[in-house]
Amino acid sequence: MAYPAQIEALVQKGWLWQGQEVPAHKADQQFLSSGWAELDTRLGGGWLQGSVNELQVQQPFIGELALLLPLLAQPQTRVLWVNPPVQPYAPGLSYQNLVLHQHVVVHEPDDKLALWAAEQALQSNAIDTVLIWHTGLNATAVRRLQQAAEAQQKLAFVITSWQQQEEARAYVTRLQLERADSLSIRILKRRFGWPLPAFSCGVDSRLPRRRRAL
C-alpha cells in the first residue's frame, strides 16, 4: 500500500497522473480553439496541435461540419477533404467564410489510397488540416496518421459512424455526436482527462436560419 508521503513524492516527480490537471511538462503544448467555449474547456484548451481526432456521428449531417466550421474558416487554413459523403457545396462554404481555393476534395474508393492521400497531406507544407470520412480505421492506420500529424503539427479529423470496437486507437480525442433538439457531444477520450458525459453544443448558430433546429 502506498502511503501519503510516497504518493506526494510520486506527484512531485511527475510520475502520477492527477486526472483533471494538465501535467506541468505538457502545459506548453499548443491548442487551437474549436470556436466553442464549452468544448474548449472540456478539452483543456481546444484541438491539440499535431493530433488526429475522431468524430463519431449518430448519422451523417447532424452538425459535424458545423462543429468544425470555426476552425476551417480561420484565415490561411488549407484543408484536404478525403471522401466526403457528398460533394461539398461551394456556395454554402462561401456563406461560412471558407476560402474555396484553400480547400481540396479527393474522392478515392480504394481505402489504402485514400489513407495514403491523407498521410501525404499531413506531411506536406501545402495542407494544414485533413478531414477524412471512413467507416472505421484500424489501429495501425490511426497510428500512422497520428505520427504524421504530430511530426508536422497538423490537425486531422476522422468522421465515422458510432464505433463498437474495444481495441485501443491512437486518437488524441474521440467525440461521439448525436442529435435530438440540438447537437450533443460525449467525450469518449481526451488528453489529460477522463471521459465526460454528453453536453449540448450550439452549432446551429452557424447554420442558415432555414436549417436550424426548430
Buried (B, 14 or more C-beta within 10 A) or exposed (E): EEEEEEEEEEEEEEEBEEEEEBEEEEEEBEBBBBBBEEBBEBBBBBBBBBBBBBBBBBEEEBBBBBBBBBBBBBEEBBBBBBBBEEEBEEEEBEEBEBBEEBBBEBEBEEEEEBBEBBBBBBBBEEBBBBBBBBEBBEEEBBBBBBBBBBEBEBBBBBBBBEBEEEEEBBBBBBBBBBBEEBBBBBBBBBBBBEEBEEEEBEBBEBBEEEEEEE
